[in-house]
Amino acid sequence: QVQLRESGPGLVKPSQTLSLICTVSSGSVNSANYYWSWIRQHPGQGLEWIGYIYYTGSTFYNASLKSRVTISLDSSKSQFSLILNSVTPADTAVYFCARWDIPVAALDSWGQGTPVIVSS
Amino acid sequence: DIQMTQSPSSLSASIGDRVTITCRANQSISIALNWYQKKPGKAPQLLIHTASTLQSGVPSRFGGSGSGTDFTLTISSLQPEDFATYYCQQSYSPLFTFGPGTKVDIK
């Protein structure tokens, strides 16, 4: 059973860079069957897809965040990461990493989520 | 992007009730529709994919139906562990957008 776990700072100052890592265990990030994804949930709100990366390194980003976001993959560590630049308090959210199963066409495995607060 | 709506936004129900949640897309998405359950402080859990296929390990009291633009999630007999927020998601085209959620709480 694959497991995903997010890690990173829980507090980031405005205008700085948010950096999170998702570690994948009991599974390979080199599979052609998955997109490795980041999703966030603002306080009291719904789920927002940030973007995903394929094992080839190709990426897809939410247009509303595209100018500030980078997702990358480190297959040697079985990790993928999220970088969000120039954060504001509006980026305060719980950030989830998740696996999109391409044949199933759904997010079938999720991390527990990590809360990030943007505040000075 | 494809826009998703859900109704109701919240509902109150009792144990044993039959609960129905509706999800609508602003264009046809065939059967490319997933349902997730989200509890506070927990990761979302995939319940149903491709509109009506129950994910492995999900109780059979959960059911999905629909195609095109209109979809339904049904819980045939609500159990205590089912109080949660339910999200639909289209898997027709990236960005795989979510609906705003339906919160199910105890009457």
gemmi code that builds the backbone of each chain (N, CA, C; Angstrom):
import gemmi

chains = {
    "A": [
        ("GLN", (0.852, -1.177, 0.000), (0.000, 0.000, 0.000), (0.901, 1.245, 0.000)),
        ("VAL", (0.782, 2.046, -1.039), (1.596, 3.252, -1.129), (1.210, 4.212, -0.015)),
        ("GLN", (2.195, 4.928, 0.484), (1.947, 5.972, 1.487), (2.629, 7.253, 1.046)),
        ("LEU", (1.968, 8.364, 1.293), (2.513, 9.669, 0.965), (2.543, 10.513, 2.237)),
        ("ARG", (3.607, 11.282, 2.368), (3.742, 12.128, 3.567), (4.356, 13.452, 3.183)),
        ("GLU", (3.657, 14.530, 3.554), (4.130, 15.886, 3.287), (5.058, 16.359, 4.405)),
        ("SER", (6.019, 17.165, 4.038), (6.885, 17.784, 5.044), (7.285, 19.170, 4.577)),
        ("GLY", (7.531, 20.022, 5.551), (7.923, 21.385, 5.236), (7.531, 22.318, 6.354)),
        ("PRO", (7.943, 23.576, 6.236), (7.648, 24.548, 7.301), (6.168, 24.854, 7.396)),
        ("GLY", (5.720, 25.048, 8.622), (4.319, 25.371, 8.825), (4.035, 26.850, 8.817)),
        ("LEU", (5.075, 27.654, 8.799), (4.914, 29.108, 8.821), (5.861, 29.732, 7.806)),
        ("VAL", (5.305, 30.573, 6.954), (6.096, 31.255, 5.927), (5.723, 32.739, 5.956)),
        ("LYS", (6.706, 33.577, 5.810), (6.443, 35.023, 5.808), (5.945, 35.476, 4.426)),
        ("PRO", (5.098, 36.483, 4.427), (4.631, 37.028, 3.139), (5.804, 37.432, 2.257)),
        ("SER", (5.618, 37.214, 0.969), (6.578, 37.487, -0.113), (7.674, 36.434, -0.209)),
        ("GLN", (7.751, 35.538, 0.753), (8.777, 34.513, 0.701), (8.285, 33.287, -0.072)),
        ("THR", (9.101, 32.231, -0.056), (8.813, 31.036, -0.855), (8.390, 29.874, 0.037)),
        ("LEU", (7.292, 29.265, -0.356), (6.808, 28.057, 0.311), (7.420, 26.853, -0.389)),
        ("SER", (8.001, 25.964, 0.399), (8.611, 24.767, -0.177), (8.167, 23.548, 0.614)),
        ("LEU", (7.528, 22.608, -0.072), (7.054, 21.380, 0.557), (7.585, 20.168, -0.200)),
        ("ILE", (7.771, 19.090, 0.525), (8.207, 17.830, -0.065), (7.194, 16.761, 0.262)),
        ("CYS", (6.938, 15.893, -0.706), (6.102, 14.720, -0.494), (6.969, 13.480, -0.678)),
        ("THR", (7.053, 12.666, 0.344), (7.816, 11.428, 0.285), (6.868, 10.263, 0.050)),
        ("VAL", (7.190, 9.476, -0.973), (6.354, 8.343, -1.368), (7.028, 7.053, -0.911)),
        ("SER", (6.335, 6.269, -0.133), (6.890, 5.001, 0.324), (6.003, 3.843, -0.133)),
        ("SER", (6.618, 2.685, -0.251), (5.948, 1.472, -0.736), (5.385, 1.673, -2.136)),
        ("GLY", (6.098, 2.464, -2.940), (5.672, 2.687, -4.313), (6.723, 3.485, -5.041)),
        ("SER", (6.682, 3.447, -6.361), (7.690, 4.153, -7.153), (7.091, 5.367, -7.832)),
        ("VAL", (7.809, 6.468, -7.833), (7.362, 7.657, -8.548), (7.713, 7.545, -10.031)),
        ("ASN", (8.399, 6.489, -10.428), (8.813, 6.304, -11.821), (7.784, 5.550, -12.658)),
        ("SER", (6.642, 5.325, -12.123), (5.610, 4.597, -12.850), (4.913, 5.476, -13.878)),
        ("ALA", (4.580, 4.883, -15.021), (3.852, 5.590, -16.077), (2.362, 5.681, -15.778)),
        ("ASN", (1.925, 5.092, -14.678), (0.491, 5.034, -14.373), (-0.024, 6.173, -13.504)),
        ("TYR", (0.852, 7.069, -13.075), (0.438, 8.063, -12.086), (0.885, 9.480, -12.419)),
        ("TYR", (0.085, 10.438, -11.968), (0.490, 11.830, -11.867), (0.662, 12.115, -10.379)),
        ("TRP", (1.738, 12.771, -10.033), (2.007, 13.127, -8.639), (1.559, 14.563, -8.429)),
        ("SER", (0.648, 14.727, -7.487), (-0.168, 15.944, -7.459), (-0.069, 16.689, -6.130)),
        ("TRP", (-0.348, 17.983, -6.222), (-0.507, 18.830, -5.044), (-1.892, 19.475, -5.091)),
        ("ILE", (-2.570, 19.418, -3.962), (-3.903, 19.990, -3.787), (-3.883, 20.758, -2.465)),
        ("ARG", (-4.655, 21.822, -2.384), (-4.720, 22.557, -1.124), (-6.166, 22.852, -0.740)),
        ("GLN", (-6.343, 23.097, 0.543), (-7.662, 23.427, 1.069), (-7.522, 24.645, 1.974)),
        ("HIS", (-8.085, 25.765, 1.515), (-8.087, 26.961, 2.344), (-9.002, 26.748, 3.534)),
        ("PRO", (-8.763, 27.458, 4.627), (-9.585, 27.267, 5.833), (-11.075, 27.398, 5.549)),
        ("GLY", (-11.810, 26.377, 5.890), (-13.256, 26.404, 5.718), (-13.739, 26.341, 4.291)),
        ("GLN", (-12.854, 26.035, 3.364), (-13.245, 26.034, 1.958), (-13.022, 24.661, 1.316)),
        ("GLY", (-13.234, 24.614, 0.026), (-13.120, 23.359, -0.711), (-11.702, 23.070, -1.159)),
        ("LEU", (-11.589, 22.089, -2.050), (-10.303, 21.586, -2.518), (-9.894, 22.279, -3.810)),
        ("GLU", (-8.648, 22.686, -3.879), (-8.118, 23.369, -5.062), (-6.907, 22.604, -5.577)),
        ("TRP", (-6.976, 22.212, -6.834), (-5.855, 21.500, -7.440), (-4.763, 22.506, -7.785)),
        ("ILE", (-3.532, 22.253, -7.345), (-2.411, 23.143, -7.632), (-1.717, 22.723, -8.924)),
        ("GLY", (-1.463, 21.434, -9.059), (-0.810, 20.938, -10.257), (-0.294, 19.529, -10.051)),
        ("TYR", (0.328, 19.004, -11.112), (0.884, 17.654, -10.999), (2.093, 17.497, -11.899)),
        ("ILE", (2.834, 16.413, -11.619), (4.007, 16.088, -12.423), (3.953, 14.619, -12.808)),
        ("TYR", (4.391, 14.326, -14.019), (4.475, 12.971, -14.528), (5.913, 12.481, -14.370)),
        ("TYR", (6.123, 11.166, -14.441), (7.455, 10.631, -14.202), (8.481, 11.123, -15.228)),
        ("THR", (7.988, 11.574, -16.372), (8.883, 12.114, -17.407), (9.372, 13.525, -17.065)),
        ("GLY", (8.719, 14.118, -16.073), (9.043, 15.488, -15.708), (8.071, 16.510, -16.262)),
        ("SER", (7.166, 16.102, -17.109), (6.178, 17.051, -17.631), (5.211, 17.443, -16.515)),
        ("THR", (4.769, 18.687, -16.571), (3.942, 19.231, -15.499), (2.683, 19.890, -16.041)),
        ("PHE", (1.720, 20.038, -15.157), (0.498, 20.770, -15.472), (0.145, 21.569, -14.241)),
        ("TYR", (-0.089, 22.870, -14.417), (-0.366, 23.742, -13.282), (-1.714, 24.428, -13.420)),
        ("ASN", (-2.305, 24.707, -12.253), (-3.492, 25.547, -12.197), (-3.120, 26.929, -12.764)),
        ("ALA", (-3.875, 27.380, -13.737), (-3.562, 28.648, -14.406), (-3.501, 29.814, -13.429)),
        ("SER", (-4.311, 29.727, -12.363), (-4.346, 30.833, -11.404), (-3.066, 30.923, -10.574)),
        ("LEU", (-2.261, 29.859, -10.584), (-1.031, 29.812, -9.786), (0.218, 29.652, -10.646)),
        ("LYS", (0.015, 29.480, -11.937), (1.090, 29.036, -12.822), (2.353, 29.902, -12.759)),
        ("SER", (2.174, 31.201, -12.578), (3.334, 32.087, -12.576), (4.174, 31.950, -11.306)),
        ("ARG", (3.609, 31.292, -10.291), (4.314, 31.225, -9.003), (4.687, 29.809, -8.575)),
        ("VAL", (4.260, 28.803, -9.294), (4.400, 27.436, -8.804), (5.360, 26.618, -9.655)),
        ("THR", (6.086, 25.745, -8.972), (6.936, 24.749, -9.636), (6.808, 23.432, -8.884)),
        ("ILE", (6.549, 22.381, -9.629), (6.537, 21.032, -9.068), (7.668, 20.251, -9.726)),
        ("SER", (8.455, 19.571, -8.905), (9.569, 18.798, -9.433), (9.593, 17.415, -8.797)),
        ("LEU", (10.366, 16.526, -9.413), (10.399, 15.125, -9.021), (11.834, 14.702, -8.767)),
        ("ASP", (12.076, 13.985, -7.675), (13.382, 13.399, -7.391), (13.172, 11.898, -7.216)),
        ("SER", (13.317, 11.172, -8.319), (13.026, 9.739, -8.264), (14.027, 8.984, -7.398)),
        ("SER", (15.254, 9.497, -7.275), (16.259, 8.810, -6.456), (15.869, 8.795, -4.984)),
        ("LYS", (15.076, 9.779, -4.585), (14.614, 9.854, -3.194), (13.150, 9.477, -3.064)),
        ("SER", (12.506, 9.140, -4.168), (11.080, 8.844, -4.193), (10.289, 10.015, -3.587)),
        ("GLN", (10.601, 11.188, -4.060), (9.970, 12.409, -3.561), (9.552, 13.304, -4.728)),
        ("PHE", (8.537, 14.104, -4.478), (8.245, 15.215, -5.367), (7.977, 16.441, -4.498)),
        ("SER", (8.166, 17.596, -5.091), (8.143, 18.798, -4.279), (7.289, 19.889, -4.899)),
        ("LEU", (6.914, 20.827, -4.035), (6.131, 21.993, -4.439), (6.886, 23.237, -4.019)),
        ("ILE", (7.047, 24.150, -4.935), (7.574, 25.467, -4.618), (6.543, 26.493, -5.060)),
        ("LEU", (6.183, 27.369, -4.116), (5.231, 28.446, -4.401), (5.900, 29.760, -4.002)),
        ("ASN", (6.120, 30.611, -4.984), (6.832, 31.871, -4.757), (5.891, 32.999, -4.358)),
        ("SER", (6.494, 34.009, -3.754), (5.787, 35.269, -3.462), (4.456, 35.029, -2.764)),
        ("VAL", (4.506, 34.285, -1.680), (3.257, 33.908, -1.004), (2.636, 35.121, -0.301)),
        ("THR", (1.327, 35.035, -0.142), (0.551, 36.028, 0.585), (-0.320, 35.271, 1.593)),
        ("PRO", (-0.979, 35.990, 2.488), (-1.875, 35.300, 3.428), (-2.944, 34.451, 2.731)),
        ("ALA", (-3.266, 34.792, 1.486), (-4.251, 34.002, 0.735), (-3.753, 32.602, 0.416)),
        ("ASP", (-2.465, 32.356, 0.594), (-1.913, 31.014, 0.370), (-1.950, 30.163, 1.639)),
        ("THR", (-2.459, 30.716, 2.715), (-2.651, 29.932, 3.942), (-3.657, 28.817, 3.667)),
        ("ALA", (-3.246, 27.589, 3.921), (-4.082, 26.438, 3.570), (-3.449, 25.163, 4.130)),
        ("VAL", (-4.205, 24.101, 4.061), (-3.629, 22.766, 4.264), (-3.241, 22.242, 2.881)),
        ("TYR", (-2.019, 21.807, 2.760), (-1.495, 21.324, 1.486), (-1.398, 19.801, 1.521)),
        ("PHE", (-1.989, 19.186, 0.515), (-1.979, 17.728, 0.391), (-1.168, 17.323, -0.838)),
        ("CYS", (-0.394, 16.272, -0.690), (0.128, 15.612, -1.879), (-0.715, 14.362, -2.117)),
        ("ALA", (-0.813, 13.962, -3.357), (-1.691, 12.842, -3.695), (-1.237, 12.204, -5.001)),
        ("ARG", (-1.697, 11.005, -5.205), (-1.383, 10.243, -6.414), (-2.624, 10.141, -7.290)),
        ("TRP", (-2.501, 10.592, -8.513), (-3.578, 10.435, -9.512), (-3.300, 9.166, -10.292)),
        ("ASP", (-4.193, 8.212, -10.149), (-4.074, 6.954, -10.888), (-4.634, 7.193, -12.295)),
        ("ILE", (-3.790, 7.145, -13.290), (-4.220, 7.490, -14.651), (-5.259, 6.520, -15.204)),
        ("PRO", (-5.083, 5.191, -15.095), (-6.134, 4.294, -15.609), (-7.476, 4.487, -14.894)),
        ("VAL", (-7.430, 4.721, -13.606), (-8.658, 4.903, -12.829), (-9.191, 6.317, -13.007)),
        ("ALA", (-8.285, 7.258, -13.284), (-8.622, 8.668, -13.441), (-9.189, 9.249, -12.161)),
        ("ALA", (-8.433, 9.051, -11.075), (-8.851, 9.577, -9.777), (-7.650, 9.633, -8.842)),
        ("LEU", (-7.804, 10.437, -7.772), (-6.783, 10.533, -6.728), (-7.020, 9.401, -5.740)),
        ("ASP", (-6.213, 8.357, -5.845), (-6.502, 7.165, -5.049), (-5.701, 7.070, -3.757)),
        ("SER", (-4.663, 7.887, -3.610), (-3.878, 7.888, -2.372), (-3.488, 9.318, -2.040)),
        ("TRP", (-3.591, 9.645, -0.764), (-3.338, 11.003, -0.312), (-2.407, 10.990, 0.906)),
        ("GLY", (-1.653, 12.072, 1.042), (-0.986, 12.324, 2.312), (-1.981, 12.874, 3.313)),
        ("GLN", (-1.556, 12.988, 4.550), (-2.437, 13.480, 5.607), (-2.652, 14.985, 5.541)),
        ("GLY", (-1.798, 15.663, 4.791), (-1.916, 17.112, 4.684), (-1.019, 17.817, 5.685)),
        ("THR", (-0.512, 18.954, 5.281), (0.309, 19.755, 6.177), (-0.198, 21.202, 6.158)),
        ("PRO", (-0.474, 21.766, 7.323), (-0.968, 23.141, 7.354), (0.170, 24.126, 7.159)),
        ("VAL", (-0.108, 25.142, 6.348), (0.861, 26.209, 6.119), (0.168, 27.543, 6.394)),
        ("ILE", (0.772, 28.333, 7.236), (0.262, 29.666, 7.543), (1.231, 30.683, 6.972)),
        ("VAL", (0.675, 31.651, 6.243), (1.491, 32.742, 5.729), (1.203, 33.966, 6.590)),
        ("SER", (2.215, 34.354, 7.356), (2.041, 35.470, 8.275), (3.403, 36.010, 8.677)),
        ("SER", (3.426, 37.288, 8.927), (4.679, 37.909, 9.390), (4.831, 37.776, 10.901)),
    ],
    "B": [
        ("ASP", (-11.706, 26.106, -17.830), (-11.843, 24.977, -16.926), (-13.315, 24.583, -16.814)),
        ("ILE", (-13.531, 23.306, -16.568), (-14.879, 22.820, -16.324), (-15.277, 23.203, -14.895)),
        ("GLN", (-16.455, 23.770, -14.762), (-16.952, 24.201, -13.451), (-17.919, 23.163, -12.909)),
        ("MET", (-17.764, 22.874, -11.620), (-18.610, 21.889, -10.945), (-19.424, 22.565, -9.855)),
        ("THR", (-20.681, 22.197, -9.744), (-21.528, 22.669, -8.656), (-22.109, 21.467, -7.931)),
        ("GLN", (-22.455, 21.660, -6.669), (-23.062, 20.599, -5.864), (-24.260, 21.160, -5.125)),
        ("SER", (-25.239, 20.300, -4.898), (-26.376, 20.675, -4.065), (-26.850, 19.465, -3.271)),
        ("PRO", (-27.287, 19.705, -2.043), (-27.211, 20.997, -1.354), (-25.784, 21.271, -0.890)),
        ("SER", (-25.546, 22.450, -0.348), (-24.222, 22.738, 0.203), (-24.055, 22.063, 1.570)),
        ("SER", (-25.160, 21.830, 2.235), (-25.131, 21.101, 3.490), (-26.485, 20.451, 3.726)),
        ("LEU", (-26.484, 19.409, 4.535), (-27.737, 18.748, 4.892), (-27.586, 18.110, 6.263)),
        ("SER", (-28.697, 17.983, 6.928), (-28.733, 17.292, 8.213), (-29.557, 16.021, 8.050)),
        ("ALA", (-29.032, 14.932, 8.563), (-29.703, 13.649, 8.410), (-29.497, 12.791, 9.655)),
        ("SER", (-30.304, 11.774, 9.774), (-30.245, 10.862, 10.921), (-29.640, 9.532, 10.509)),
        ("ILE", (-29.155, 8.818, 11.484), (-28.637, 7.481, 11.220), (-29.723, 6.642, 10.577)),
        ("GLY", (-29.336, 5.954, 9.510), (-30.281, 5.110, 8.791), (-30.980, 5.796, 7.630)),
        ("ASP", (-30.860, 7.122, 7.531), (-31.496, 7.851, 6.433), (-30.820, 7.531, 5.101)),
        ("ARG", (-31.601, 7.697, 4.050), (-31.065, 7.656, 2.691), (-30.704, 9.089, 2.311)),
        ("VAL", (-29.472, 9.275, 1.858), (-28.970, 10.611, 1.560), (-28.577, 10.678, 0.090)),
        ("THR", (-28.977, 11.773, -0.562), (-28.647, 11.975, -1.969), (-28.002, 13.341, -2.151)),
        ("ILE", (-26.863, 13.340, -2.833), (-26.127, 14.562, -3.146), (-26.001, 14.660, -4.657)),
        ("THR", (-26.211, 15.859, -5.171), (-26.175, 16.071, -6.611), (-24.962, 16.888, -7.009)),
        ("CYS", (-24.389, 16.544, -8.125), (-23.246, 17.259, -8.689), (-23.550, 17.552, -10.157)),
        ("ARG", (-23.222, 18.756, -10.585), (-23.487, 19.141, -11.972), (-22.251, 19.792, -12.581)),
        ("ALA", (-21.967, 19.418, -13.812), (-20.885, 20.022, -14.574), (-21.459, 21.020, -15.573)),
        ("ASN", (-20.664, 22.024, -15.929), (-21.173, 23.045, -16.855), (-20.988, 22.667, -18.320)),
        ("GLN", (-20.484, 21.445, -18.562), (-20.455, 20.861, -19.893), (-20.452, 19.348, -19.719)),
        ("SER", (-20.739, 18.653, -20.786), (-20.772, 17.203, -20.685), (-19.389, 16.631, -20.376)),
        ("ILE", (-19.362, 15.733, -19.403), (-18.100, 15.076, -19.028), (-18.237, 13.561, -19.109)),
        ("SER", (-19.226, 13.098, -19.862), (-19.454, 11.660, -19.997), (-19.643, 11.048, -18.598)),
        ("ILE", (-18.831, 10.062, -18.259), (-18.906, 9.484, -16.910), (-17.634, 9.778, -16.124)),
        ("ALA", (-16.932, 10.828, -16.499), (-15.654, 11.175, -15.866), (-15.875, 11.962, -14.585)),
        ("LEU", (-16.386, 11.258, -13.580), (-16.776, 11.925, -12.354), (-16.398, 11.061, -11.155)),
        ("ASN", (-15.739, 11.675, -10.186), (-15.325, 10.984, -8.955), (-15.997, 11.616, -7.743)),
        ("TRP", (-16.111, 10.821, -6.699), (-16.617, 11.300, -5.414), (-15.608, 10.987, -4.314)),
        ("TYR", (-15.413, 11.968, -3.434), (-14.499, 11.823, -2.305), (-15.226, 12.172, -1.011)),
        ("GLN", (-14.776, 11.554, 0.066), (-15.245, 11.875, 1.405), (-14.100, 12.547, 2.156)),
        ("LYS", (-14.417, 13.641, 2.842), (-13.387, 14.366, 3.585), (-13.880, 14.610, 5.019)),
        ("LYS", (-13.080, 14.143, 5.980), (-13.369, 14.419, 7.383), (-12.343, 15.417, 7.912)),
        ("PRO", (-12.723, 16.244, 8.889), (-11.793, 17.253, 9.410), (-10.488, 16.628, 9.886)),
        ("GLY", (-9.391, 17.212, 9.469), (-8.084, 16.743, 9.900), (-7.609, 15.466, 9.233)),
        ("LYS", (-8.383, 14.979, 8.297), (-8.012, 13.738, 7.599), (-7.858, 14.000, 6.104)),
        ("ALA", (-7.156, 13.099, 5.452), (-7.041, 13.178, 4.005), (-8.347, 12.773, 3.346)),
        ("PRO", (-8.670, 13.350, 2.211), (-9.841, 12.871, 1.460), (-9.668, 11.402, 1.088)),
        ("GLN", (-10.801, 10.726, 0.957), (-10.820, 9.323, 0.573), (-11.657, 9.169, -0.684)),
        ("LEU", (-11.087, 8.487, -1.677), (-11.836, 8.209, -2.907), (-12.929, 7.199, -2.619)),
        ("LEU", (-14.167, 7.553, -2.962), (-15.299, 6.640, -2.777), (-15.686, 5.962, -4.093)),
        ("ILE", (-15.851, 6.784, -5.114), (-16.388, 6.313, -6.391), (-15.620, 6.986, -7.520)),
        ("HIS", (-15.280, 6.214, -8.552), (-14.692, 6.783, -9.754), (-15.507, 6.387, -10.971)),
        ("THR", (-15.273, 7.086, -12.065), (-16.035, 6.905, -13.310), (-17.537, 6.816, -13.023)),
        ("ALA", (-17.989, 7.735, -12.220), (-19.405, 7.982, -11.919), (-20.071, 6.933, -11.034)),
        ("SER", (-19.715, 5.657, -11.229), (-20.489, 4.640, -10.504), (-19.668, 3.463, -10.000)),
        ("THR", (-18.358, 3.478, -10.200), (-17.520, 2.354, -9.772), (-17.033, 2.570, -8.349)),
        ("LEU", (-17.403, 1.647, -7.484), (-17.026, 1.751, -6.081), (-15.546, 1.431, -5.918)),
        ("GLN", (-14.819, 2.318, -5.249), (-13.416, 2.063, -4.986), (-13.291, 0.881, -4.025)),
        ("SER", (-12.237, 0.109, -4.195), (-12.000, -1.043, -3.342), (-12.012, -0.651, -1.865)),
        ("GLY", (-12.729, -1.424, -1.070), (-12.779, -1.187, 0.369), (-13.867, -0.243, 0.825)),
        ("VAL", (-14.559, 0.394, -0.101), (-15.629, 1.338, 0.262), (-16.931, 0.556, 0.470)),
        ("PRO", (-17.640, 0.852, 1.555), (-18.891, 0.108, 1.829), (-19.914, 0.228, 0.703)),
        ("SER", (-20.680, -0.821, 0.529), (-21.635, -0.873, -0.579), (-22.846, 0.034, -0.381)),
        ("ARG", (-22.985, 0.647, 0.776), (-24.079, 1.608, 0.974), (-23.851, 2.898, 0.161)),
        ("PHE", (-22.629, 3.089, -0.327), (-22.333, 4.223, -1.190), (-22.577, 3.822, -2.644)),
        ("GLY", (-23.255, 4.709, -3.374), (-23.499, 4.434, -4.771), (-23.462, 5.715, -5.587)),
        ("GLY", (-23.056, 5.600, -6.831), (-23.010, 6.752, -7.715), (-23.718, 6.466, -9.015)),
        ("SER", (-24.258, 7.527, -9.598), (-24.928, 7.378, -10.888), (-24.825, 8.691, -11.657)),
        ("GLY", (-25.200, 8.599, -12.911), (-25.239, 9.787, -13.752), (-24.290, 9.722, -14.921)),
        ("SER", (-24.492, 10.637, -15.854), (-23.618, 10.790, -17.005), (-23.921, 12.130, -17.659)),
        ("GLY", (-22.996, 12.584, -18.474), (-23.206, 13.866, -19.137), (-22.876, 15.021, -18.209)),
        ("THR", (-23.909, 15.665, -17.696), (-23.686, 16.805, -16.813), (-24.229, 16.609, -15.399)),
        ("ASP", (-25.058, 15.612, -15.180), (-25.727, 15.455, -13.887), (-25.400, 14.126, -13.228)),
        ("PHE", (-24.988, 14.206, -11.966), (-24.516, 13.042, -11.241), (-25.084, 13.034, -9.823)),
        ("THR", (-25.130, 11.842, -9.253), (-25.686, 11.683, -7.912), (-24.838, 10.736, -7.092)),
        ("LEU", (-24.599, 11.119, -5.848), (-24.021, 10.223, -4.852), (-25.131, 9.875, -3.872)),
        ("THR", (-25.320, 8.596, -3.624), (-26.351, 8.143, -2.695), (-25.710, 7.318, -1.586)),
        ("ILE", (-26.102, 7.611, -0.363), (-25.761, 6.771, 0.779), (-27.067, 6.112, 1.201)),
        ("SER", (-27.135, 4.810, 1.080), (-28.433, 4.130, 1.227), (-28.929, 4.117, 2.673)),
        ("SER", (-28.019, 4.021, 3.620), (-28.394, 4.006, 5.036), (-27.256, 4.652, 5.817)),
        ("LEU", (-27.437, 5.896, 6.177), (-26.372, 6.691, 6.770), (-25.877, 6.091, 8.083)),
        ("GLN", (-24.574, 5.980, 8.188), (-23.936, 5.447, 9.388), (-23.175, 6.545, 10.125)),
        ("PRO", (-22.873, 6.350, 11.395), (-22.191, 7.422, 12.161), (-20.888, 7.893, 11.532)),
        ("GLU", (-20.171, 6.958, 10.898), (-18.883, 7.324, 10.311), (-19.020, 8.060, 8.979)),
        ("ASP", (-20.238, 8.248, 8.508), (-20.463, 8.908, 7.219), (-20.628, 10.413, 7.341)),
        ("PHE", (-20.664, 10.937, 8.556), (-20.791, 12.379, 8.710), (-19.471, 13.015, 8.311)),
        ("ALA", (-19.525, 13.797, 7.239), (-18.321, 14.277, 6.577), (-18.739, 15.250, 5.484)),
        ("THR", (-17.762, 15.764, 4.764), (-18.031, 16.580, 3.582), (-17.695, 15.759, 2.346)),
        ("TYR", (-18.566, 15.826, 1.359), (-18.420, 15.044, 0.134), (-18.161, 15.975, -1.047)),
        ("TYR", (-17.151, 15.618, -1.832), (-16.765, 16.418, -2.984), (-16.873, 15.576, -4.256)),
        ("CYS", (-17.431, 16.175, -5.286), (-17.327, 15.567, -6.604), (-16.127, 16.192, -7.315)),
        ("GLN", (-15.663, 15.510, -8.331), (-14.508, 15.980, -9.109), (-14.640, 15.459, -10.523)),
        ("GLN", (-14.442, 16.342, -11.502), (-14.466, 15.876, -12.885), (-13.070, 15.403, -13.271)),
        ("SER", (-13.012, 14.298, -13.985), (-11.750, 13.755, -14.469), (-11.717, 13.773, -15.993)),
        ("TYR", (-12.520, 14.655, -16.573), (-12.641, 14.717, -18.033), (-11.474, 15.456, -18.666)),
        ("SER", (-11.077, 16.565, -18.040), (-9.955, 17.329, -18.587), (-9.242, 18.071, -17.482)),
        ("PRO", (-7.898, 18.156, -17.594), (-7.170, 18.951, -16.615), (-7.514, 20.429, -16.805)),
        ("LEU", (-7.591, 21.102, -15.792), (-7.458, 20.873, -14.387), (-8.652, 20.091, -13.845)),
        ("PHE", (-8.396, 19.021, -13.112), (-9.469, 18.141, -12.672), (-10.219, 18.765, -11.494)),
        ("THR", (-11.085, 19.668, -11.805), (-11.710, 20.536, -10.812), (-12.676, 19.800, -9.896)),
        ("PHE", (-12.740, 20.304, -8.667), (-13.628, 19.784, -7.637), (-14.891, 20.634, -7.542)),
        ("GLY", (-15.945, 20.009, -7.064), (-17.111, 20.765, -6.651), (-16.843, 21.422, -5.305)),
        ("PRO", (-17.743, 22.292, -4.866), (-17.546, 23.050, -3.626), (-17.794, 22.244, -2.361)),
        ("GLY", (-18.353, 21.055, -2.488), (-18.553, 20.210, -1.320), (-19.969, 20.248, -0.773)),
        ("THR", (-20.371, 19.146, -0.157), (-21.640, 19.027, 0.559), (-21.341, 18.466, 1.941)),
        ("LYS", (-21.669, 19.234, 2.954), (-21.416, 18.798, 4.321), (-22.630, 18.051, 4.850)),
        ("VAL", (-22.399, 16.847, 5.337), (-23.467, 16.025, 5.906), (-23.259, 15.991, 7.419)),
        ("ASP", (-24.214, 16.519, 8.156), (-24.069, 16.466, 9.610), (-25.300, 15.834, 10.263)),
        ("ILE", (-25.204, 15.713, 11.564), (-26.214, 14.970, 12.319), (-27.424, 15.839, 12.593)),
        ("LYS", (-28.597, 15.293, 12.320), (-29.828, 16.026, 12.618), (-30.086, 15.951, 14.125)),
    ],
}
model = gemmi.Model(1)
for chain_id, residues in chains.items():
    chain = gemmi.Chain(chain_id)
    for i, (resn, *xyz) in enumerate(residues, 1):
        res = gemmi.Residue()
        res.name, res.seqid = resn, gemmi.SeqId(i, " ")
        for name, pos in zip(("N", "CA", "C"), xyz):
            atom = gemmi.Atom()
            atom.name, atom.element = name, gemmi.Element(name[0])
            atom.pos, atom.b_iso = gemmi.Position(*pos), 0.0
            res.add_atom(atom)
        chain.add_residue(res)
    model.add_chain(chain)
structure = gemmi.Structure()
structure.add_model(model)
structure.setup_entities()
